[in-house]
Amino acid sequence: MDGGGRIAQPLNSSPDGLRIAVPSSSWTSVFASLSGPNRKPVKSARRQRIGSGSSHIKIGRITLAPPAWLMKPGIGTALALLFLVSTASVSLVQSGQYAKFAAESGGIGDILARSLGLGVKAIVITTDNGMTPGQILPATGITQLSSTLFLNADAIRTRLLALPRIKQAAVRVLYPDRVVIDIQERRPFAIWQDNGKLSVISADGTPIETASSRRWAGLPFVVGPQANMQIGDFAKLIAVAPTLKSRIRAGVLVSGRRWDLKMSNGIDVRLPEHHAEAALKTLAMLEATSHVLEKDILSLDFRAPGRMVARLSADAYAARLEMLKKRKPKGLGNPT
């Protein structure tokens, strides 16, 4: 015995029957259940002592003894604290003050866990693209009132993945007092405009944040409904003509099927739905050989297979008409 009525070591199995280990506080209830109305009354119970101050109950062939966990140091204090906290919580609920109490001090379970050294004392966050703890912590729901005992790692991970910028998240609760969070972020890949709204999107098309900063000006720019979901195709398209990449101001998705390119000098390039890469390579060749994008034209249309149609500006059209008039062959005169 340890002086507190607890057995210092497990009882040896009784040679003549089954042994059930229960807390000493439950002996009376167990005795009552064993002698309930559907059983024959137990005529006698022998109380035996094992060592100085130790006791167990033997009823017939059943030996009742305290469980091993009651022998651990501090359990008595914890049980007493649990009793006090439970009593206080009942009073708070009855008085209607529990919500206020929980907001200020935490739930009953967290209070007890923190008293046992299971409060959250450290949160270690690892990111791969610069997200700050201030952007991450609010989504975890972890506060100074939380305890590791009642944290749900899966629930925390689900809340983190709800942040558009977070692609993957791993959450580990390390007892007694540490939480480790590893974050894989979505990286800015392009700017998407839809209904006048500008968003920074990742390579998978997910909007990450509002494009309110000039630092994103160097990213590819796409326009139109669902253009964000085809950003991968657009990136592959412009990659086939690297000499034109810096001159492509934006890609406009037309009817969800094909792309028009807005060039930096205002010329529109209309690409076909099929074989758009071949058309863009042709444009790159024409620019290299004849500087077609520096001409006074409004658009270049590659939608007809094997053809390119150029639309001239008003001034260029007038100049061309004048040139054609000058080239018109003179007549032979009226016959005599």
C-alpha positions in Angstrom: 0.0 0.0 0.0 1.2 3.6 -0.7 -0.5 5.2 2.3 -3.4 6.5 0.3 -5.4 3.3 0.2 -3.9 2.2 -3.2 -2.3 -1.1 -3.8 1.4 -0.8 -4.6 1.4 -3.7 -7.0 -1.2 -5.9 -8.9 -2.9 -8.6 -7.0 -1.9 -12.2 -7.9 -4.6 -14.1 -9.7 -6.8 -16.0 -7.3 -6.3 -19.7 -7.8 -10.0 -20.4 -7.3 -11.7 -17.8 -9.4 -11.9 -14.6 -11.5 -10.5 -11.3 -10.3 -12.1 -8.0 -11.3 -10.1 -4.8 -10.6 -12.2 -1.7 -9.9 -11.6 1.6 -8.0 -12.2 1.4 -4.3 -14.9 4.0 -4.6 -16.9 1.6 -6.7 -16.7 -1.4 -4.4 -20.1 -0.7 -2.9 -21.8 -0.3 -6.3 -20.2 -3.4 -7.6 -21.2 -5.3 -4.5 -24.8 -4.1 -5.0 -24.8 -5.1 -8.7 -23.6 -8.5 -7.8 -26.4 -8.9 -5.3 -29.2 -7.2 -7.4 -32.8 -8.3 -7.4 -32.2 -11.0 -10.1 -29.5 -12.7 -8.1 -29.5 -14.6 -4.9 -28.5 -12.4 -2.0 -24.9 -12.7 -1.1 -24.8 -14.0 2.4 -21.4 -12.8 3.4 -18.3 -11.0 2.1 -14.9 -11.4 3.5 -12.6 -8.4 3.7 -9.0 -9.4 3.5 -5.9 -7.3 4.0 -2.7 -7.6 2.0 0.1 -5.9 3.7 -0.2 -3.0 6.1 -3.2 -0.8 5.4 -4.1 -2.6 2.1 -7.4 -4.2 1.4 -9.5 -5.9 -1.2 -12.9 -7.5 -1.2 -13.5 -11.2 -2.0 -17.1 -12.1 -2.7 -17.4 -15.8 -3.2 -14.9 -16.5 -6.0 -14.5 -12.9 -7.1 -11.8 -10.6 -5.8 -12.2 -6.8 -6.1 -9.1 -4.7 -6.2 -8.2 -1.1 -7.3 -6.9 -0.9 -10.9 -3.2 -0.3 -11.7 -3.8 3.2 -13.0 -5.0 4.4 -9.6 -1.5 3.6 -8.3 0.2 6.2 -10.4 1.4 9.4 -8.6 -0.8 12.4 -9.1 -3.9 10.5 -10.1 -5.6 11.4 -6.9 -4.9 15.1 -7.4 -6.2 14.9 -11.0 -9.4 13.2 -10.0 -10.0 15.7 -7.2 -9.4 18.5 -9.7 -11.7 16.9 -12.2 -14.4 16.6 -9.6 -14.1 20.3 -8.6 -14.1 21.4 -12.3 -17.1 19.3 -13.1 -19.0 20.6 -10.2 -18.1 24.2 -11.2 -19.2 23.5 -14.8 -22.6 22.2 -13.7 -23.1 25.4 -11.7 -22.0 27.6 -14.7 -24.4 25.8 -17.0 -27.3 26.1 -14.6 -26.6 29.8 -14.2 -26.3 30.4 -18.0 -22.7 31.6 -17.7 -20.9 28.7 -19.3 -20.5 30.3 -22.7 -18.8 33.3 -21.2 -16.6 31.1 -19.0 -15.5 28.9 -21.9 -14.6 31.9 -24.0 -12.4 33.3 -21.2 -10.9 30.1 -19.8 -11.6 27.3 -22.4 -13.6 24.2 -22.2 -13.7 22.0 -19.1 -11.6 19.3 -20.8 -9.0 21.8 -21.9 -8.7 23.3 -18.4 -8.1 19.9 -16.9 -5.6 18.9 -19.7 -3.7 22.2 -19.2 -3.5 21.5 -15.4 -1.8 18.2 -16.3 0.8 19.9 -18.5 -0.9 19.3 -21.8 -1.4 22.9 -22.8 -0.1 24.1 -26.2 3.2 25.8 -25.5 4.8 25.7 -29.0 3.6 25.7 -32.6 6.3 25.0 -35.2 5.2 26.2 -38.7 7.2 25.4 -41.9 6.3 27.0 -45.2 7.9 26.9 -48.7 6.9 30.2 -50.1 6.8 32.9 -47.5 3.4 32.6 -45.8 3.5 34.1 -42.3 2.2 32.7 -39.0 -0.3 35.5 -39.0 -1.8 34.2 -42.2 -1.8 30.6 -40.9 -2.6 30.5 -37.2 -6.1 31.9 -37.3 -7.2 29.1 -39.6 -5.9 26.4 -37.1 -8.3 27.4 -34.3 -5.5 26.9 -31.8 -5.4 29.5 -29.0 -3.6 29.9 -25.6 -6.6 28.1 -24.1 -6.2 25.0 -26.2 -4.7 21.7 -25.1 -2.9 19.0 -27.1 -5.2 16.4 -25.6 -8.3 17.7 -27.4 -6.7 18.9 -30.6 -8.0 17.2 -33.8 -5.1 17.1 -36.3 -7.4 16.1 -39.2 -9.8 19.0 -38.5 -7.0 21.5 -38.3 -5.7 20.2 -41.7 -9.1 20.6 -43.2 -9.4 24.2 -42.1 -5.9 25.0 -43.4 -6.7 23.5 -46.8 -9.7 25.8 -47.0 -7.1 28.7 -47.5 -6.7 29.1 -51.3 -3.0 29.7 -51.0 -2.3 26.4 -49.2 -2.0 23.4 -51.5 -1.0 20.7 -48.9 -0.8 20.7 -45.1 0.5 18.2 -42.6 -0.4 18.6 -38.9 1.2 16.6 -36.0 0.3 16.9 -32.3 3.3 16.0 -30.3 2.6 15.4 -26.6 2.8 16.9 -24.2 2.8 20.5 -25.5 3.8 20.9 -29.2 2.1 21.2 -32.6 4.0 20.9 -35.8 2.5 22.2 -39.1 4.1 21.8 -42.5 2.7 23.9 -45.4 3.1 23.5 -49.1 1.9 26.7 -50.8 0.4 27.4 -54.2 2.7 29.7 -56.2 1.6 32.7 -58.2 1.6 31.6 -61.9 -0.6 34.1 -63.9 -3.1 36.9 -63.6 -6.8 36.2 -64.5 -9.3 38.8 -65.4 -13.0 37.9 -65.3 -15.9 40.4 -65.2 -13.4 43.2 -64.4 -11.9 41.4 -61.4 -8.2 40.6 -61.4 -6.9 37.6 -59.4 -3.6 36.0 -59.0 -3.9 32.3 -59.9 -1.7 29.2 -59.4 -0.6 26.7 -62.0 -3.8 24.7 -61.4 -6.0 27.7 -61.9 -6.9 28.3 -58.3 -7.4 32.0 -57.4 -4.9 32.8 -54.6 -5.5 36.5 -54.0 -6.6 39.7 -55.5 -4.1 41.1 -58.0 -3.7 44.5 -56.4 0.1 44.8 -56.5 2.3 45.8 -59.4 4.8 43.0 -58.4 2.6 40.6 -60.4 2.9 42.6 -63.6 5.4 40.1 -65.2 3.1 37.1 -64.9 1.1 35.8 -68.0 -2.3 37.5 -68.3 -5.5 35.6 -69.3 -9.0 37.0 -69.8 -12.4 35.4 -69.9 -14.7 33.0 -68.1 -12.9 29.7 -67.2 -9.7 31.0 -68.7 -8.0 30.2 -65.3 -8.8 26.5 -65.8 -7.0 26.5 -69.1 -3.9 28.4 -67.9 -1.8 25.3 -68.4 -2.7 25.1 -72.1 -2.0 28.8 -72.6 1.4 28.5 -70.9 2.3 25.6 -73.3 1.1 27.6 -76.3 3.2 30.7 -75.7 6.2 28.6 -74.9 6.5 27.4 -78.5 7.4 31.0 -79.6 9.8 32.3 -77.0 10.8 35.3 -79.2 7.2 36.6 -79.0 6.6 35.9 -75.3 7.6 39.3 -74.1 5.4 40.9 -76.7 2.2 39.0 -75.8 0.3 41.2 -73.4 -2.7 38.9 -72.8 -4.5 35.8 -73.9 -8.3 36.0 -74.4 -10.2 32.7 -74.2 -12.9 32.8 -76.9 -16.0 30.6 -76.3 -13.9 28.3 -74.1 -12.2 26.9 -77.3 -9.5 29.0 -78.7 -7.2 31.9 -77.9 -6.8 35.5 -79.2 -3.5 37.1 -78.4 -3.3 40.8 -77.5 0.1 42.0 -78.4 1.9 44.8 -76.6 1.6 47.2 -79.6 -2.2 46.7 -79.8 -2.3 44.1 -82.6 -4.8 41.3 -82.2 -3.7 37.8 -83.3 -6.5 35.4 -83.8 -5.4 31.8 -83.4 -7.3 28.7 -84.7 -9.0 26.2 -82.3 -6.8 23.5 -83.7 -3.1 23.7 -84.5 -2.7 26.9 -82.6 1.0 26.1 -81.9 1.7 25.9 -85.7 0.0 29.2 -86.3 2.0 30.9 -83.6 5.3 29.5 -84.9 4.3 30.9 -88.4 3.8 34.3 -86.7 7.2 34.1 -85.1 8.8 33.3 -88.5 7.0 36.3 -90.2 8.1 38.6 -87.5 11.7 37.5 -87.8 11.8 37.8 -91.6 9.5 40.8 -92.3 8.7 42.4 -89.0 5.0 41.9 -89.5 4.1 43.0 -86.0 5.6 46.4 -86.7 3.3 47.1 -89.7 0.4 49.5 -89.5 -2.2 46.8 -89.0 -5.0 46.0 -86.6 -5.1 42.3 -86.6 -3.7 39.1 -88.0 -6.1 36.2 -88.5 -4.8 32.6 -88.7 -8.1 30.8 -88.3 -8.4 29.8 -92.0 -6.1 26.8 -92.6 -2.9 27.7 -94.5 -3.8 31.4 -94.7 -3.1 34.6 -92.8 -5.5 37.6 -93.2 -4.3 41.0 -92.1 -6.6 43.8 -91.3 -5.1 47.2 -91.9 -5.7 50.4 -89.9 -7.7 53.2 -91.6 -4.6 55.1 -92.5 -2.9 52.1 -93.8 -6.0 51.1 -95.8 -6.2 54.6 -97.4 -2.5 54.6 -98.2 -2.8 51.2 -99.8 -5.7 52.4 -101.9 -3.7 55.3 -103.1 -0.8 53.0 -103.9 -3.1 50.7 -105.9 -4.4 53.7 -107.9 -0.9 54.8 -108.9 -0.1 51.2 -110.0 -3.2 51.0 -112.2 -2.0 50.7 -115.9 -2.9 53.6 -118.2 -5.4 53.0 -121.0 -4.4 53.0 -124.6 -6.6 56.1 -125.4 -9.8 56.4 -127.5 -9.6 54.8 -130.9 -9.7 57.2 -133.8 
